[in-house]
């Protein structure tokens, strides 16, 4: 059914008994090229399409992108397509290109409107909660929690600002607040630039706001460990604090495990009957499963913890009444640092007068093992470090557990004997310390 002018198109109605009908524009009707048509439905809705022949002779039909357009709008659309044809273009190809450009522009505008708070939410969900680390292993919960804590000041300072508006000057001014605290500055730099790098790589940012930034925070290998005099003050104080801080600090000294490995420990990793702690590779820094024998005191600490299980009893050290990993033991650590401060102030080396951290307890255990003349390969085995033997390692397959237990037991006994006069420990060697 053909129609030609505006009045005709406005007066079109459905033939009797029909639920829909197609009406062709008189120009080009029946010729199979450059023809406009409208489909009218009983509901009153209408849709337009344009039919034309391509350069290869094939027939192509395009649907008008304007829903329920009137005749005048549809006619303008038809004339635009005719112009494209006259210039040697395929209207369908041009329409697809236009749609892609509009989609990309809309996407770019949406990305440009995202705030720092929006991107932090994506970063926490896609990177921290569901991202992968070394060996394609899930990121450790401890790292994710620490990162989220460090990101809070960023959200507080910039949360409502458009992410693409953050400049190098903003970053400088933000980080300057920690310029007098190098360790804190180092942590903030690490997490801020990890976030900005991720946002740039995921194309939420068109470019990194400060790609050549030079870190100003503390950088280098820590050598901090607690000497005998500090331990003499620390150990009685540790025994006086409550669960779980007491047990966590004691185990760090007795096992040389990392702080995160202790606070996130699960009962499935322990065989108390055999006195063994098997750390799964998914929780180890190097991705390698690590078996560690438990000294008598370490075993006693764990048996005590076994009597304090909460809920389903999954975690060894849990929050009060809740079967979830311990949040932090900052108050206990502050109390212990205060107790050791008189001995710390007497140390000669500037790096040994720094405030000690939970990870320094691991280095303390390694240093005391070294002072006891424990073989370096055994210290490495206890720390879950590579033995560095190369080919030799494939021919030495003796069980290291008995040797590890013997030396850890000596370490246990040394801690108990610290009330007696002892020589101060030398600084740890580069191989024994991290």
PAKEKE-864414 format. One line per field, with one value per residue (C-alpha): residue in three letters; residue number from 1; x, y, z. Coordinates in steps of 0.001 Angstrom, whole numbers. Each point is the difference from the previous one (the first is absolute). Example, Ala and Ser with C-alpha at 12.3 -4.5 7.8 and 13.67 -1.06 7.14 Angstrom:
% PAKEKE-864414
res: c(ALA / SER)
n: c(1 / 2)
xx: c(12300 / 1370)
yy: c(-4500 / 3440)
zz: c(7800 / -660)
END
This chain:
% PAKEKE-864414
res: c(UNK / UNK / UNK / UNK / UNK / UNK / UNK / UNK / UNK / UNK / UNK / UNK / UNK / UNK / UNK / UNK / UNK / UNK / UNK / UNK / UNK / UNK / UNK / UNK / UNK / UNK / UNK / UNK / UNK / UNK / UNK / UNK / UNK / UNK / UNK / UNK / UNK / UNK / UNK / UNK / UNK / UNK / UNK / UNK / UNK / UNK / UNK / UNK / UNK / UNK / UNK / UNK / UNK / UNK / UNK / UNK / UNK / UNK / UNK / UNK / UNK / UNK / UNK / UNK / UNK / UNK / UNK / UNK / UNK / UNK / UNK / UNK / UNK / UNK / UNK / UNK / UNK / UNK / UNK / UNK / UNK / UNK / UNK / UNK / UNK / UNK / UNK / UNK / UNK / UNK / UNK / UNK / UNK / UNK / UNK / UNK / UNK / UNK / UNK / UNK / UNK / UNK / UNK / UNK / UNK / UNK / UNK / UNK / UNK / UNK / UNK / UNK / UNK / UNK / UNK / UNK / UNK / UNK / UNK / UNK / UNK / UNK / UNK / UNK / UNK / UNK / UNK / UNK / UNK / UNK / UNK / UNK / UNK / UNK / UNK / UNK / UNK / UNK / UNK / UNK / UNK / UNK / UNK / UNK / UNK / UNK / UNK / UNK / UNK / UNK / UNK / UNK / UNK / UNK / UNK / UNK / UNK / UNK / UNK / UNK / UNK / UNK / UNK / UNK / UNK / UNK / UNK / UNK / UNK / UNK / UNK / UNK / UNK / UNK / UNK / UNK / UNK / UNK / UNK / UNK / UNK / UNK / UNK / UNK / UNK / UNK / UNK / UNK / UNK / UNK / UNK / UNK / UNK / UNK / UNK / UNK / UNK / UNK / UNK / UNK / UNK / UNK / UNK / UNK / UNK / UNK / UNK / UNK / UNK / UNK / UNK / UNK / UNK / UNK / UNK / UNK / UNK / UNK / UNK / UNK / UNK / UNK / UNK / UNK / UNK / UNK / UNK / UNK / UNK / UNK / UNK / UNK / UNK / UNK / UNK / UNK / UNK / UNK / UNK / UNK / UNK / UNK / UNK / UNK / UNK / UNK / UNK / UNK / UNK / UNK / UNK / UNK / UNK / UNK / UNK / UNK / UNK / UNK / UNK / UNK / UNK / UNK / UNK / UNK / UNK / UNK / UNK / UNK / UNK / UNK / UNK / UNK / UNK / UNK / UNK / UNK / UNK / UNK / UNK / UNK / UNK / UNK / UNK / UNK / UNK / UNK / UNK / UNK / UNK / UNK / UNK / UNK / UNK / UNK / UNK / UNK / UNK / UNK / UNK / UNK / UNK / UNK / UNK / UNK / UNK / UNK / UNK / UNK / UNK / UNK / UNK / UNK / UNK / UNK / UNK / UNK / UNK / UNK / UNK / UNK / UNK / UNK / UNK / UNK / UNK / UNK / UNK / UNK / UNK / UNK / UNK / UNK / UNK / UNK / UNK / UNK / UNK / UNK / UNK / UNK / UNK / UNK / UNK / UNK / UNK / UNK / UNK / UNK / UNK / UNK / UNK / UNK / UNK / UNK / UNK / UNK / UNK / UNK / UNK / UNK / UNK / UNK / UNK / UNK / UNK / UNK / UNK / UNK / UNK / UNK / UNK / UNK / UNK / UNK / UNK / UNK / UNK / UNK / UNK / UNK / UNK / UNK / UNK / UNK / UNK / UNK / UNK / UNK / UNK / UNK / UNK / UNK / UNK / UNK / UNK / UNK / UNK / UNK / UNK / UNK / UNK / UNK / UNK / UNK / UNK / UNK / UNK / UNK / UNK / UNK / UNK / UNK / UNK / UNK / UNK / UNK / UNK / UNK / UNK / UNK / UNK / UNK / UNK / UNK / UNK / UNK / UNK / UNK / UNK / UNK / UNK / UNK / UNK / UNK)
n: c(1 / 2 / 3 / 4 / 5 / 6 / 7 / 8 / 9 / 10 / 11 / 12 / 13 / 14 / 15 / 16 / 17 / 18 / 19 / 20 / 21 / 22 / 23 / 24 / 25 / 26 / 27 / 28 / 29 / 30 / 31 / 32 / 33 / 34 / 35 / 36 / 37 / 38 / 39 / 40 / 41 / 42 / 43 / 44 / 45 / 46 / 47 / 48 / 49 / 50 / 51 / 52 / 53 / 54 / 55 / 56 / 57 / 58 / 59 / 60 / 61 / 62 / 63 / 64 / 65 / 66 / 67 / 68 / 69 / 70 / 71 / 72 / 73 / 74 / 75 / 76 / 77 / 78 / 79 / 80 / 81 / 82 / 83 / 84 / 85 / 86 / 87 / 88 / 89 / 90 / 91 / 92 / 93 / 94 / 95 / 96 / 97 / 98 / 99 / 100 / 101 / 102 / 103 / 104 / 105 / 106 / 107 / 108 / 109 / 110 / 111 / 112 / 113 / 114 / 115 / 116 / 117 / 118 / 119 / 120 / 121 / 122 / 123 / 124 / 125 / 126 / 127 / 128 / 129 / 130 / 131 / 132 / 133 / 134 / 135 / 136 / 137 / 138 / 139 / 140 / 141 / 142 / 143 / 144 / 145 / 146 / 147 / 148 / 149 / 150 / 151 / 152 / 153 / 154 / 155 / 156 / 157 / 158 / 159 / 160 / 161 / 162 / 163 / 164 / 165 / 166 / 167 / 168 / 169 / 170 / 171 / 172 / 173 / 174 / 175 / 176 / 177 / 178 / 179 / 180 / 181 / 182 / 183 / 184 / 185 / 186 / 187 / 188 / 189 / 190 / 191 / 192 / 193 / 194 / 195 / 196 / 197 / 198 / 199 / 200 / 201 / 202 / 203 / 204 / 205 / 206 / 207 / 208 / 209 / 210 / 211 / 212 / 213 / 214 / 215 / 216 / 217 / 218 / 219 / 220 / 221 / 222 / 223 / 224 / 225 / 226 / 227 / 228 / 229 / 230 / 231 / 232 / 233 / 234 / 235 / 236 / 237 / 238 / 239 / 240 / 241 / 242 / 243 / 244 / 245 / 246 / 247 / 248 / 249 / 250 / 251 / 252 / 253 / 254 / 255 / 256 / 257 / 258 / 259 / 260 / 261 / 262 / 263 / 264 / 265 / 266 / 267 / 268 / 269 / 270 / 271 / 272 / 273 / 274 / 275 / 276 / 277 / 278 / 279 / 280 / 281 / 282 / 283 / 284 / 285 / 286 / 287 / 288 / 289 / 290 / 291 / 292 / 293 / 294 / 295 / 296 / 297 / 298 / 299 / 300 / 301 / 302 / 303 / 304 / 305 / 306 / 307 / 308 / 309 / 310 / 311 / 312 / 313 / 314 / 315 / 316 / 317 / 318 / 319 / 320 / 321 / 322 / 323 / 324 / 325 / 326 / 327 / 328 / 329 / 330 / 331 / 332 / 333 / 334 / 335 / 336 / 337 / 338 / 339 / 340 / 341 / 342 / 343 / 344 / 345 / 346 / 347 / 348 / 349 / 350 / 351 / 352 / 353 / 354 / 355 / 356 / 357 / 358 / 359 / 360 / 361 / 362 / 363 / 364 / 365 / 366 / 367 / 368 / 369 / 370 / 371 / 372 / 373 / 374 / 375 / 376 / 377 / 378 / 379 / 380 / 381 / 382 / 383 / 384 / 385 / 386 / 387 / 388 / 389 / 390 / 391 / 392 / 393 / 394 / 395 / 396 / 397 / 398 / 399 / 400 / 401 / 402 / 403 / 404 / 405 / 406 / 407 / 408 / 409 / 410 / 411 / 412 / 413 / 414 / 415 / 416 / 417 / 418 / 419 / 420 / 421 / 422 / 423 / 424 / 425 / 426 / 427 / 428 / 429 / 430 / 431 / 432 / 433 / 434)
xx: c(0 / 1584 / -270 / 1658 / -556 / -340 / -3795 / -165 / 2404 / -1889 / -3339 / 1193 / -2036 / 139 / -2065 / -3015 / 894 / 3745 / 2128 / 2864 / 832 / 2995 / -275 / 2626 / 1116 / -1056 / 3556 / 1808 / -2979 / 47 / 3436 / 1949 / 2338 / 70 / -3452 / -1481 / -2671 / -2006 / -1458 / -3181 / -1409 / -3411 / 1509 / 743 / 3779 / 1936 / 3486 / 1810 / 2553 / 2032 / 713 / 2805 / 2414 / 3674 / 2822 / 168 / -3702 / -1236 / -3118 / 387 / -2680 / 718 / -2291 / -383 / 1660 / -2734 / -2867 / -3523 / 1452 / -2487 / 146 / 2063 / 2748 / 11 / 222 / 3006 / 1604 / -705 / 1538 / 3145 / 352 / -471 / 2801 / 2262 / -828 / 700 / 3421 / 827 / -532 / -2005 / -2587 / -54 / 3770 / -146 / -2834 / 2007 / 3031 / -2127 / -1511 / 3471 / 1263 / -3016 / 503 / 3684 / -761 / -2638 / 2430 / 2733 / -2382 / -1054 / 3641 / 806 / -2813 / 1235 / 1259 / 2959 / -2521 / -1496 / 3411 / 1017 / -3140 / 907 / 3618 / -976 / -2482 / 1867 / 3591 / 155 / -2941 / 92 / 3397 / 2952 / 3565 / 3127 / -506 / -3556 / -932 / -2742 / 1337 / 506 / -2816 / 2562 / 1312 / -3514 / -941 / 3194 / -512 / -3592 / 1157 / 2689 / -2488 / -2373 / 1945 / -109 / -3775 / -304 / 2158 / -1172 / -3092 / -2447 / 2459 / 11 / 2788 / 1277 / 438 / 2654 / 3357 / 3627 / -354 / -2930 / 2091 / 2941 / -2196 / -1746 / 3223 / 1743 / -2015 / 2190 / 3327 / 1255 / -1002 / 2026 / -1402 / -3595 / 810 / 1470 / -3197 / -2278 / 2112 / -129 / -3782 / -831 / 2145 / -1212 / -3533 / 866 / 1948 / -2950 / -2439 / 2243 / 512 / -3767 / -483 / -2072 / 2642 / 1131 / 3524 / 1888 / -29 / 3663 / 1759 / 3561 / -588 / 3071 / -769 / 957 / -975 / 2312 / 1516 / 2503 / 444 / -917 / 2472 / -1935 / -62 / -354 / 3179 / 272 / -578 / -3180 / -1243 / 624 / -2503 / -2338 / -579 / -1406 / -2261 / -1264 / -955 / -2045 / -2186 / -3124 / -1013 / 496 / 2742 / 2170 / -128 / 561 / 3124 / 1393 / -526 / 1700 / 3102 / -131 / -839 / 1375 / -3280 / -1206 / -2567 / -2715 / 707 / -645 / -3087 / -1703 / 998 / -2695 / -233 / 73 / 3707 / 986 / 692 / 432 / 565 / 3076 / 895 / -88 / -1218 / -405 / -484 / -1775 / 1641 / -3015 / 873 / 3772 / 1778 / 1999 / -2991 / 1683 / -1571 / 2140 / 142 / 1278 / 493 / -1266 / 2184 / -1436 / -1098 / -1487 / -1940 / -1270 / -1182 / -1985 / -1545 / -1137 / -1496 / -1791 / -2032 / -1181 / -1611 / -2965 / -2810 / 1064 / 3555 / 1650 / 2475 / 2651 / 19 / -3413 / -1897 / -1910 / -2676 / 161 / 1665 / 1790 / 3688 / 1259 / -339 / 3098 / 1898 / 1170 / -707 / 2011 / 2888 / 17 / 162 / 2914 / 1893 / -352 / 1423 / 3048 / 673 / 2624 / 2177 / -743 / 1203 / 3395 / 718 / 2785 / -1105 / -2665 / -1886 / -203 / -1650 / -2933 / -3385 / -183 / -2821 / -1582 / 2112 / 3151 / -837 / 559 / 3408 / 663 / -541 / 2338 / 2642 / -91 / 265 / 3061 / 1509 / -559 / 2110 / -2916 / 1113 / -1088 / -1825 / -2084 / -884 / -1071 / -2081 / -1736 / -664 / -1277 / 2694 / 1581 / 2940 / 2103 / 1704 / -779 / 945 / 1399 / -3482 / -1242 / 2488 / -544 / -3383 / 376 / -3036 / 559 / -2800 / 2047 / 2780 / -2525 / -1690 / 3323 / 957 / -3463 / 46 / 3376 / -1550 / -2908 / 2439 / 1999 / -3054 / -661 / 3588 / 92 / -124 / 3646 / 2823 / 583 / 2050 / -1813 / -775 / 1856 / -1925 / -1494 / 1678 / -1647 / -876 / -1735 / -2003 / -2733)
yy: c(0 / 3269 / 3530 / 3191 / 3270 / 1107 / 61 / -3530 / -1334 / 1713 / -1453 / -3599 / -2626 / -3768 / -1947 / -1692 / -3213 / 665 / 257 / 1662 / 1223 / 1362 / 3219 / 933 / 3480 / 666 / 948 / -3223 / -2165 / -3322 / 638 / -1599 / 2908 / 3262 / -693 / 1113 / -2081 / 160 / -2872 / 993 / -2147 / -234 / 1380 / 3242 / -481 / 450 / -829 / 1112 / -1712 / 928 / -2475 / 455 / -1888 / -212 / 378 / -3779 / -99 / -1585 / 1406 / 1539 / 1134 / 2404 / 733 / 3628 / 595 / 2488 / -1879 / 1107 / 2729 / 2035 / 184 / 3209 / -1454 / -3240 / 1921 / 1967 / -3293 / -1386 / 3046 / -323 / -3590 / 1053 / 2549 / -2722 / -2254 / 2779 / 496 / -3680 / -928 / -2842 / 1555 / -3094 / 128 / 3721 / -617 / -2693 / 2271 / 2804 / -2334 / -1194 / 3566 / 980 / -3027 / 763 / 3647 / -941 / -2439 / 2642 / 2498 / -2575 / -805 / 3688 / 511 / -2736 / 1214 / -1267 / -1675 / -1841 / -1260 / -1000 / -2106 / -1748 / -428 / -1584 / -2360 / -999 / 206 / -392 / -2368 / -2018 / 734 / -2369 / 283 / -2064 / -3413 / 1020 / -447 / 2137 / 3025 / -649 / 1318 / 1789 / 1979 / 877 / 1222 / 2037 / 1531 / 995 / 1641 / 1975 / 1067 / 1606 / 3314 / 116 / -362 / 2609 / 2510 / -552 / -2204 / 2395 / 1309 / -1185 / -2545 / 1465 / 3373 / -1184 / 1587 / -449 / 3046 / -1651 / -3117 / 2037 / 1987 / -3167 / -1905 / 2988 / -551 / -3059 / 1542 / -159 / -3673 / -1884 / -3442 / 1236 / 1972 / -3121 / -1966 / 2747 / 379 / -3737 / -303 / 3288 / -790 / -3595 / 1390 / 2649 / -2543 / -2396 / 2781 / 1025 / -3567 / -611 / 3251 / 1686 / 2723 / 1218 / 434 / -404 / 3333 / -307 / -2874 / 1059 / 581 / -832 / -1646 / 2087 / -2409 / -2418 / -2484 / -2731 / -3252 / 148 / -1496 / 720 / -2812 / -142 / -708 / -1850 / 3087 / 876 / -3584 / -40 / 2834 / -1294 / -3606 / 713 / 2688 / -2365 / -2580 / 2672 / 985 / -1893 / -2379 / 105 / 2672 / -1941 / -3196 / 1751 / 1846 / -3120 / -2119 / 2626 / -303 / -3799 / -945 / 2922 / -30 / 3194 / 2001 / -535 / -3747 / -130 / 2198 / -1731 / -3534 / -2681 / -3182 / -2079 / 896 / -1616 / -3524 / 495 / -3702 / 129 / 3559 / 1242 / 3140 / -389 / 3382 / -426 / 1543 / 2269 / 1819 / -25 / 3008 / -2168 / -2195 / -3130 / -2279 / 73 / -2492 / 1355 / -2039 / 1587 / 481 / -1011 / 3539 / 626 / -3250 / 980 / 3377 / -1716 / -2523 / 2928 / 1654 / -3252 / 377 / 3461 / -894 / 2092 / -899 / -2733 / 260 / 854 / 2660 / -506 / 3619 / 1571 / 3093 / -120 / -2651 / 148 / -2570 / 2586 / 1012 / 2524 / 3587 / 1348 / -54 / 3612 / 677 / -3046 / 948 / 3560 / -1339 / -2294 / 2728 / 2263 / -2755 / -472 / 3702 / 430 / -2691 / 1246 / 3507 / -1430 / -1650 / 1608 / -543 / 2502 / -2712 / -2074 / 2865 / 61 / -1127 / -3761 / -1637 / -3480 / -1052 / 940 / -2824 / -2430 / 1573 / -165 / -3759 / -394 / 2180 / -2016 / -3246 / 1421 / 977 / -3572 / -1055 / -1669 / -956 / 2488 / -2636 / -918 / 3655 / 269 / -3162 / 1439 / 3304 / -1801 / 1637 / -1584 / -2177 / 1302 / -3362 / -340 / -3444 / -993 / 267 / -2826 / -2417 / 1006 / -1370 / -554 / 956 / 3584 / -161 / -1603 / 2556 / 2856 / -1286 / -329 / 3601 / 1406 / -1796 / 1624 / 3355 / -783 / -746 / 3139 / 2180 / -1692 / 642 / 3684 / 985 / -1148 / 2245 / -492 / 1713 / 2404 / -1380 / 1290 / 1376 / -2802 / -984 / 918 / -3659 / -521 / 3223 / 1154)
zz: c(0 / -1102 / 1312 / -1117 / 1853 / 3628 / -21 / -1330 / 2635 / 2829 / -1135 / -343 / 1823 / 120 / -2514 / 1531 / 1782 / -18 / 3153 / -1889 / -3480 / -1915 / -2030 / -2587 / -997 / -3597 / -968 / -692 / 904 / -1771 / -1456 / 2835 / 575 / 1985 / 1380 / 3318 / 1709 / 3212 / 1971 / 1828 / 2817 / 1640 / 3199 / -1864 / 75 / -3197 / -1208 / -3148 / -2168 / -3039 / -2793 / -2512 / -2186 / 908 / -2478 / -409 / -958 / 3227 / 1637 / 3466 / 2420 / 2882 / 2926 / 1024 / 3389 / 1004 / 1721 / -1055 / -2232 / -2058 / -3777 / -97 / 2240 / -1987 / -3290 / 1260 / 962 / -3504 / -1687 / 2162 / -1160 / -3620 / 357 / 1426 / -2948 / -2486 / 1551 / -322 / 3662 / 1450 / 2383 / 2227 / 465 / 817 / 2465 / 1762 / 218 / 1412 / 2590 / 1040 / 304 / 2096 / 2221 / 473 / 701 / 2562 / 1603 / 88 / 1571 / 2591 / 820 / 198 / 2488 / 2357 / 3336 / 1990 / 2305 / -3004 / -1108 / 3520 / 218 / -3261 / 1108 / 3298 / -1639 / -3155 / 1188 / 3793 / 553 / -3221 / -1519 / -354 / 1224 / -456 / -1528 / -911 / 3658 / 1611 / 1832 / 3680 / 2233 / 2156 / -2964 / -1153 / 3476 / 300 / -3457 / 783 / 3213 / -1839 / -2667 / 2505 / 138 / -3807 / 1 / 2748 / -1887 / -3581 / 143 / -1648 / -2618 / -3594 / -345 / -3257 / 1676 / 2482 / -804 / 1012 / 2251 / 1795 / 590 / 1312 / 2396 / 1189 / 735 / 1610 / 3186 / 712 / -1012 / 3612 / 309 / -2633 / 789 / -223 / -3133 / -1594 / 729 / -1346 / -3133 / -639 / 298 / -1746 / -3034 / -117 / -222 / -2612 / -2051 / 16 / -973 / -2907 / -1193 / 100 / -1986 / 2664 / -225 / -3422 / 1345 / 3263 / 1882 / 1059 / -1823 / 885 / 3714 / 2111 / 3318 / 3013 / 2769 / 1769 / -2401 / 675 / 1844 / 3666 / 2421 / 3192 / 2556 / 3769 / 1924 / 3318 / 2134 / -1878 / 226 / 3752 / 271 / -2687 / 1073 / 3490 / -1499 / -2711 / 2634 / 1789 / -2961 / -965 / -2767 / -2925 / -16 / 2437 / -2053 / -3339 / 1179 / 1689 / -3117 / -2178 / 2196 / 267 / -3606 / -2081 / -1922 / -1644 / 1936 / -2647 / -41 / 3742 / 315 / -2941 / 1037 / -233 / 2036 / -3177 / -290 / 3310 / 1184 / 3742 / 604 / -2227 / 1023 / -3578 / -1772 / -3760 / -1659 / -3379 / -3043 / -539 / 3234 / -337 / -1481 / -2403 / -845 / 1423 / 2591 / 3141 / 2874 / 3318 / 3208 / 3205 / 3058 / 3404 / 878 / -3445 / 277 / 3456 / -1354 / -2755 / 2367 / 2133 / -3082 / -877 / 3194 / -1096 / -3333 / -1135 / -2374 / -2399 / 1287 / -3294 / 1131 / 2671 / 1144 / -279 / 1018 / 3298 / -402 / -3817 / -2268 / -2152 / -212 / 2538 / -1239 / 1715 / 3267 / -138 / 3669 / 1071 / -2287 / 1325 / 3561 / -885 / -1836 / 3024 / 2189 / -2231 / -578 / 2786 / -1619 / -3521 / 889 / 1002 / -3344 / -1988 / -3601 / -1199 / -1908 / 3205 / 1876 / -2414 / 1256 / -500 / -1939 / 155 / -2991 / 1933 / 2433 / -2887 / -609 / 3743 / -8 / -2996 / 1690 / 3213 / -1948 / -1728 / 3374 / 1173 / -3025 / -1746 / -3531 / -2625 / -2061 / 3050 / 623 / -3629 / 358 / 3077 / -1789 / -3137 / -2100 / -3051 / 1056 / -2911 / -479 / -3705 / -1306 / 3400 / 1457 / -2220 / 1654 / 3647 / 966 / 3740 / 2048 / 1300 / 2593 / 2810 / -447 / -84 / 3150 / 1821 / -708 / 670 / 3332 / 786 / -917 / 2315 / 2830 / -693 / 442 / 3328 / 1091 / -894 / 3657 / 183 / -1273 / -3717 / -2664 / -2233 / -3438 / -3039 / -2945 / -2127 / -3249 / -3306 / -632 / 3345 / -21 / -2350)
END
